[in-house]
Amino acid sequence: MSEKDGEVDLRGGAAAKTRWAEPARAAANRMMGVSAELAGQEAVMSVIGKNHVSDTVKAVDRAWRSLITNM
């Protein structure tokens, strides 16, 4: 059976089967960049006394990390 006929490479896990490994990795890297940017904004906002931003940033960071962990 050829790849065109639906053959699946069982050696590389789900990402290899679907050929999503690189796009998933790129998306994870972008998410971590957003997370880092938000953390930088948190530091600035905390200095000027807007601590509610901190909770939002932490929630976003937790969501990204959870998504990446479960990929």
SEBA-696441 format. One record per residue: residue in three letters; x, y, z of N, C-alpha, C in turn. Coordinates in pm, whole numbers, plus 50000, padded with zeros to 5 digits. Layout:
% residues N
{r:ALA, n.u:X, n.v:Y, n.w:Z, ca.u:X, ca.v:Y, ca.w:Z, c.u:X, c.v:Y, c.w:Z} $
...
END
This chain:
% residues 71
{r:MET, n.u:50086, n.v:49882, n.w:50000, ca.u:50000, ca.v:50000, ca.w:50000, c.u:50090, c.v:50123, c.w:50000} $
{r:SER, n.u:50061, n.v:50214, n.w:49915, ca.u:50143, ca.v:50335, ca.w:49908, c.u:50091, c.v:50439, c.w:50006} $
{r:GLU, n.u:50174, n.v:50541, n.w:50029, ca.u:50136, ca.v:50649, ca.w:50119, c.u:50009, c.v:50718, c.w:50071} $
{r:LYS, n.u:49994, n.v:50727, n.w:49941, ca.u:49875, ca.v:50789, ca.w:49883, c.u:49749, c.v:50708, c.w:49914} $
{r:ASP, n.u:49767, n.v:50578, n.w:49931, ca.u:49653, ca.v:50490, ca.w:49959, c.u:49619, c.v:50486, c.w:50107} $
{r:GLY, n.u:49688, n.v:50562, n.w:50189, ca.u:49656, ca.v:50567, ca.w:50331, c.u:49751, c.v:50493, c.w:50422} $
{r:GLU, n.u:49867, n.v:50452, n.w:50371, ca.u:49964, ca.v:50384, ca.w:50456, c.u:50013, c.v:50480, c.w:50563} $
{r:VAL, n.u:50029, n.v:50429, n.w:50683, ca.u:50070, ca.v:50513, ca.w:50795, c.u:50203, c.v:50464, c.w:50849} $
{r:ASP, n.u:50296, n.v:50554, n.w:50871, ca.u:50424, ca.v:50521, ca.w:50932, c.u:50402, c.v:50512, c.w:51082} $
{r:LEU, n.u:50412, n.v:50394, n.w:51137, ca.u:50385, ca.v:50373, ca.w:51279, c.u:50507, c.v:50398, c.w:51367} $
{r:ARG, n.u:50618, n.v:50437, n.w:51309, ca.u:50740, ca.v:50453, ca.w:51386, c.u:50752, c.v:50586, c.w:51458} $
{r:GLY, n.u:50680, n.v:50689, n.w:51415, ca.u:50707, ca.v:50821, ca.w:51468, c.u:50599, c.v:50886, c.w:51552} $
{r:GLY, n.u:50500, n.v:50813, n.w:51598, ca.u:50395, ca.v:50873, ca.w:51678, c.u:50295, c.v:50949, c.w:51593} $
{r:ALA, n.u:50197, n.v:51009, n.w:51659, ca.u:50087, ca.v:51076, ca.w:51588, c.u:50135, c.v:51190, c.w:51500} $
{r:ALA, n.u:50232, n.v:51267, n.w:51548, ca.u:50280, ca.v:51381, ca.w:51468, c.u:50343, c.v:51333, c.w:51338} $
{r:ALA, n.u:50420, n.v:51226, n.w:51345, ca.u:50484, ca.v:51173, ca.w:51224, c.u:50379, c.v:51114, c.w:51130} $
{r:LYS, n.u:50276, n.v:51053, n.w:51186, ca.u:50171, ca.v:50994, ca.w:51103, c.u:50099, c.v:51101, c.w:51022} $
{r:THR, n.u:50081, n.v:51214, n.w:51083, ca.u:50005, ca.v:51320, ca.w:51017, c.u:50094, c.v:51426, c.w:50954} $
{r:ARG, n.u:50224, n.v:51412, n.w:50974, ca.u:50322, ca.v:51510, ca.w:50924, c.u:50299, c.v:51648, c.w:50983} $
{r:TRP, n.u:50257, n.v:51652, n.w:51106, ca.u:50233, ca.v:51780, ca.w:51174, c.u:50342, c.v:51815, c.w:51273} $
{r:ALA, n.u:50446, n.v:51735, n.w:51280, ca.u:50549, ca.v:51758, ca.w:51381, c.u:50609, c.v:51898, c.w:51370} $
{r:GLU, n.u:50650, n.v:51937, n.w:51251, ca.u:50712, ca.v:52070, ca.w:51235, c.u:50612, c.v:52183, c.w:51255} $
{r:PRO, n.u:50493, n.v:52178, n.w:51195, ca.u:50397, ca.v:52287, ca.w:51222, c.u:50361, c.v:52297, c.w:51370} $
{r:ALA, n.u:50349, n.v:52183, n.w:51437, ca.u:50316, ca.v:52185, ca.w:51580, c.u:50430, c.v:52248, c.w:51660} $
{r:ARG, n.u:50552, n.v:52214, n.w:51625, ca.u:50669, ca.v:52271, ca.w:51694, c.u:50675, c.v:52422, c.w:51670} $
{r:ALA, n.u:50651, n.v:52464, n.w:51548, ca.u:50653, ca.v:52608, ca.w:51517, c.u:50544, c.v:52681, c.w:51594} $
{r:ALA, n.u:50427, n.v:52621, n.w:51602, ca.u:50317, ca.v:52683, ca.w:51678, c.u:50353, c.v:52693, c.w:51826} $
{r:ALA, n.u:50414, n.v:52589, n.w:51879, ca.u:50454, ca.v:52591, ca.w:52020, c.u:50557, c.v:52700, c.w:52045} $
{r:ASN, n.u:50651, n.v:52715, n.w:51953, ca.u:50752, ca.v:52820, ca.w:51968, c.u:50688, c.v:52959, c.w:51965} $
{r:ARG, n.u:50590, n.v:52978, n.w:51876, ca.u:50520, ca.v:53107, ca.w:51871, c.u:50444, c.v:53132, c.w:52001} $
{r:MET, n.u:50381, n.v:53027, n.w:52053, ca.u:50306, ca.v:53042, ca.w:52177, c.u:50398, c.v:53080, c.w:52292} $
{r:MET, n.u:50514, n.v:53018, n.w:52298, ca.u:50609, ca.v:53050, ca.w:52405, c.u:50658, c.v:53193, c.w:52389} $
{r:GLY, n.u:50673, n.v:53240, n.w:52267, ca.u:50711, ca.v:53379, ca.w:52244, c.u:50605, c.v:53474, c.w:52294} $
{r:VAL, n.u:50479, n.v:53441, n.w:52267, ca.u:50368, ca.v:53524, ca.w:52316, c.u:50368, c.v:53523, c.w:52468} $
{r:SER, n.u:50390, n.v:53406, n.w:52525, ca.u:50392, ca.v:53393, ca.w:52670, c.u:50503, c.v:53479, c.w:52731} $
{r:ALA, n.u:50620, n.v:53476, n.w:52670, ca.u:50733, ca.v:53557, ca.w:52719, c.u:50703, c.v:53705, c.w:52705} $
{r:GLU, n.u:50640, n.v:53743, n.w:52594, ca.u:50605, ca.v:53883, ca.w:52574, c.u:50504, c.v:53929, c.w:52679} $
{r:LEU, n.u:50407, n.v:53845, n.w:52707, ca.u:50309, ca.v:53879, ca.w:52810, c.u:50374, c.v:53889, c.w:52948} $
{r:ALA, n.u:50470, n.v:53802, n.w:52975, ca.u:50540, ca.v:53809, ca.w:53103, c.u:50616, c.v:53940, c.w:53115} $
{r:GLY, n.u:50675, n.v:53987, n.w:53005, ca.u:50743, ca.v:54116, ca.w:53007, c.u:50645, c.v:54229, c.w:53033} $
{r:GLN, n.u:50528, n.v:54220, n.w:52973, ca.u:50425, ca.v:54321, ca.w:52997, c.u:50377, c.v:54316, c.w:53141} $
{r:GLU, n.u:50373, n.v:54196, n.w:53197, ca.u:50333, ca.v:54182, ca.w:53337, c.u:50428, c.v:54259, c.w:53427} $
{r:ALA, n.u:50558, n.v:54247, n.w:53400, ca.u:50656, ca.v:54316, ca.w:53483, c.u:50635, c.v:54466, c.w:53478} $
{r:VAL, n.u:50610, n.v:54519, n.w:53359, ca.u:50588, ca.v:54663, ca.w:53344, c.u:50460, c.v:54704, c.w:53415} $
{r:MET, n.u:50352, n.v:54628, n.w:53395, ca.u:50224, ca.v:54663, ca.w:53456, c.u:50230, c.v:54654, c.w:53608} $
{r:SER, n.u:50305, n.v:54557, n.w:53661, ca.u:50317, ca.v:54543, ca.w:53806, c.u:50386, c.v:54663, c.w:53866} $
{r:VAL, n.u:50484, n.v:54716, n.w:53795, ca.u:50557, ca.v:54832, ca.w:53845, c.u:50464, c.v:54951, c.w:53859} $
{r:ILE, n.u:50368, n.v:54963, n.w:53768, ca.u:50279, ca.v:55079, ca.w:53777, c.u:50151, c.v:55046, c.w:53855} $
{r:GLY, n.u:50147, n.v:54929, n.w:53918, ca.u:50039, ca.v:54899, ca.w:54011, c.u:49916, c.v:54834, c.w:53954} $
{r:LYS, n.u:49925, n.v:54770, n.w:53841, ca.u:49807, ca.v:54705, ca.w:53783, c.u:49825, c.v:54554, c.w:53792} $
{r:ASN, n.u:49811, n.v:54504, n.w:53912, ca.u:49841, ca.v:54363, ca.w:53937, c.u:49738, c.v:54267, c.w:53878} $
{r:HIS, n.u:49621, n.v:54315, n.w:53839, ca.u:49524, ca.v:54225, ca.w:53777, c.u:49578, c.v:54168, c.w:53646} $
{r:VAL, n.u:49671, n.v:54236, n.w:53584, ca.u:49734, ca.v:54186, ca.w:53462, c.u:49810, c.v:54057, c.w:53493} $
{r:SER, n.u:49867, n.v:54050, n.w:53611, ca.u:49944, ca.v:53934, ca.w:53652, c.u:49862, c.v:53806, c.w:53644} $
{r:ASP, n.u:49739, n.v:53809, n.w:53694, ca.u:49655, ca.v:53690, ca.w:53692, c.u:49623, c.v:53648, c.w:53549} $
{r:THR, n.u:49599, n.v:53744, n.w:53463, ca.u:49569, ca.v:53714, ca.w:53323, c.u:49689, c.v:53652, c.w:53255} $
{r:VAL, n.u:49806, n.v:53709, n.w:53278, ca.u:49928, ca.v:53657, ca.w:53216, c.u:49955, c.v:53516, c.w:53266} $
{r:LYS, n.u:49937, n.v:53494, n.w:53394, ca.u:49961, ca.v:53360, ca.w:53449, c.u:49863, c.v:53259, c.w:53390} $
{r:ALA, n.u:49739, n.v:53298, n.w:53374, ca.u:49639, ca.v:53208, ca.w:53316, c.u:49674, c.v:53174, c.w:53171} $
{r:VAL, n.u:49715, n.v:53273, n.w:53095, ca.u:49754, ca.v:53250, ca.w:52955, c.u:49876, c.v:53159, c.w:52950} $
{r:ASP, n.u:49973, n.v:53184, n.w:53036, ca.u:50094, ca.v:53103, ca.w:53039, c.u:50060, c.v:52958, c.w:53073} $
{r:ARG, n.u:49974, n.v:52938, n.w:53173, ca.u:49934, ca.v:52802, ca.w:53209, c.u:49864, c.v:52733, c.w:53092} $
{r:ALA, n.u:49780, n.v:52805, n.w:53022, ca.u:49709, ca.v:52747, ca.w:52908, c.u:49806, c.v:52705, c.w:52798} $
{r:TRP, n.u:49903, n.v:52791, n.w:52766, ca.u:50002, ca.v:52757, ca.w:52662, c.u:50082, c.v:52635, c.w:52703} $
{r:ARG, n.u:50129, n.v:52636, n.w:52828, ca.u:50212, ca.v:52524, ca.w:52874, c.u:50134, c.v:52393, c.w:52872} $
{r:SER, n.u:50009, n.v:52399, n.w:52911, ca.u:49924, ca.v:52280, ca.w:52909, c.u:49906, c.v:52230, c.w:52766} $
{r:LEU, n.u:49881, n.v:52321, n.w:52675, ca.u:49864, ca.v:52285, ca.w:52535, c.u:49989, c.v:52220, c.w:52479} $
{r:ILE, n.u:50104, n.v:52279, n.w:52509, ca.u:50231, ca.v:52226, ca.w:52459, c.u:50259, c.v:52089, c.w:52519} $
{r:THR, n.u:50233, n.v:52074, n.w:52648, ca.u:50257, ca.v:51947, ca.w:52715, c.u:50171, c.v:51836, c.w:52656} $
{r:ASN, n.u:50050, n.v:51871, n.w:52617, ca.u:49957, ca.v:51770, ca.w:52567, c.u:49964, c.v:51749, c.w:52416} $
{r:MET, n.u:50060, n.v:51810, n.w:52348, ca.u:50072, ca.v:51793, ca.w:52202, c.u:50126, c.v:51656, c.w:52171} $
END
